[in-house]
Amino acid sequence: MKSTIHIFGHDDTFDSDSIRQYIESDIFDEDYDRRYRHNLLRDDATIIVLSHAGEAYGHFEITGWEEPTADDRKEWSKTKRVYIVSKSHSYEKPVNLQDLGITHIQYGKPIDADMLQEIQKRAGKVTTHQPAEA
């Protein structure tokens, strides 16, 4: 699978504190179980950058995707695709995407590896998170 990177916005579901917690730990807890529910259908996403109010807070490494189950739709009725997260990376500082010329992300926005590298450079320390060993 070709590695593709997409930025997804989360203005209606998160605030700056809750999106950080989601990236750092919630995605791996039993409520989410590494299942990133979204309403966009990107079959090719291998990295998803999570943003809120025009700022990037971190990204997920995606190992694949699934069609949503009834439980997924119960948790979030708008779910159209479930991405399976292997690792997450949180940014020390939110990165203003408009400063990088990235706008209009409400339907997802593809970026290249160089842009992801620039986002991470501006983010300061990038911390990697993984699910706890069972």
C-alpha positions in Angstrom: 0.0 0.0 0.0 1.3 3.4 -1.0 2.0 5.6 2.1 -0.3 8.5 2.1 -0.8 11.2 4.7 -4.1 13.0 5.4 -5.0 15.8 7.8 -8.4 15.4 9.3 -10.2 18.2 11.2 -12.1 17.7 14.5 -13.7 21.0 15.2 -17.1 19.7 16.3 -16.0 16.7 18.5 -12.9 17.9 20.5 -11.3 20.8 22.3 -7.6 21.3 22.6 -7.3 19.3 25.9 -9.5 16.4 24.9 -7.8 16.0 21.5 -4.4 15.7 23.3 -5.8 13.1 25.7 -7.4 11.2 22.8 -4.1 11.0 20.9 -2.0 10.2 23.9 -4.1 7.5 25.6 -7.8 7.4 24.8 -7.4 5.8 21.4 -5.8 2.8 23.1 -8.3 2.4 26.0 -11.1 -0.2 25.9 -13.7 2.4 24.7 -11.8 3.0 21.4 -9.6 -0.1 21.3 -7.4 1.4 18.6 -10.5 2.1 16.4 -10.4 5.6 15.0 -13.9 6.3 13.8 -14.3 8.9 11.1 -16.8 10.0 8.5 -14.2 10.2 5.7 -13.6 7.2 3.4 -9.8 7.2 2.7 -8.7 3.7 1.7 -5.1 4.8 1.3 -4.4 6.6 4.6 -1.4 5.3 6.4 -0.8 8.4 8.6 -3.6 10.7 9.8 -2.7 14.1 11.3 -5.4 15.2 13.8 -6.3 18.8 13.9 -8.6 21.0 15.9 -9.5 24.6 15.0 -6.7 24.8 12.3 -4.0 23.4 14.5 -2.3 20.0 14.3 -1.9 18.2 17.7 -0.5 14.8 16.6 -0.9 12.0 14.2 -1.8 8.3 14.1 0.0 5.5 12.2 -2.7 3.4 10.5 -2.3 -0.3 9.8 -5.6 -0.7 7.9 -9.2 0.1 7.9 -12.6 -1.7 8.4 -16.2 -1.0 7.7 -17.9 0.2 10.9 -19.7 -2.2 13.1 -23.0 -1.5 14.9 -21.0 -0.7 18.0 -18.9 1.8 16.1 -22.1 3.5 14.8 -23.5 3.4 18.3 -20.4 5.2 19.7 -20.5 7.8 16.9 -23.4 7.8 14.5 -21.5 9.5 11.7 -18.9 6.7 11.4 -18.3 5.7 7.8 -14.8 4.2 8.2 -12.8 2.8 11.1 -9.0 3.1 10.9 -6.9 0.8 13.0 -4.2 2.7 14.9 -0.9 1.0 15.7 0.9 4.1 17.2 0.1 7.7 18.0 2.4 10.7 18.2 1.5 13.8 20.2 3.0 17.2 19.5 4.5 19.4 22.3 3.1 22.5 20.7 0.1 22.7 18.4 1.1 23.6 14.8 -0.9 26.3 13.0 -1.7 24.8 9.7 -2.6 28.0 7.9 1.0 29.2 8.5 2.0 26.3 6.3 -0.6 27.1 3.7 -2.8 24.3 4.7 -6.5 25.3 4.7 -9.9 23.7 3.7 -9.4 20.5 5.6 -13.0 19.8 6.5 -13.0 16.9 4.0 -9.5 15.7 4.7 -6.4 17.1 3.1 -3.6 15.0 1.6 0.0 16.2 2.4 3.4 14.8 1.5 6.1 13.4 3.7 8.0 16.7 3.5 5.1 18.6 4.9 4.6 16.1 7.7 8.3 16.6 8.6 7.8 20.3 8.6 4.8 20.0 10.9 6.8 17.8 13.3 9.7 20.3 13.2 7.4 23.1 14.3 5.7 20.9 16.9 8.8 20.7 19.2 9.0 17.4 20.9 7.0 14.6 19.4 6.1 11.8 21.8 5.2 8.3 20.6 2.4 6.3 22.3 1.5 2.7 21.9 -1.2 0.4 23.4 -0.2 -1.3 26.6 0.9 -4.9 26.3 -1.8 -7.3 27.1 
